[in-house]
């Protein structure tokens, strides 16, 4: 839990990582446009 929390903070602090996380989130939710 603690490590995951730190990773979330890093993602929020890093625009590139945030963009990647957003893309992964959309893929996991099946909202990807073909």
N, C-alpha and C positions, 0 to 999 in steps of 0.2 A: 504493500500500500504506500509506504513512504517513498520508495524508489519511483513508483508510478507517478506520484504527486510531483516529485522533482522533475521528471520527464515532461509532465504537462507544463510546468513553469518554464522549462527550457523552450518548449514548442511555442508558447505564448511570446517569449522574449525574442525568438528568432523568426523573422518574417518568412524566410525560405522554408524552414522546418514547418511553420504554420501552414504554408501553402501546400506542402506535401501531405501534412496530416489531414487537411481539408479534402484533398483529392482522395486519400485513402478512405476517409469517412464516407464520402459520396459513393465510392466503389463498394464499400461494405453494405451500404443501404440500398444498392442497386439503382441509384439515381443517375447513372452514367448515360449520357446521350451518345448514340451511335451515329 
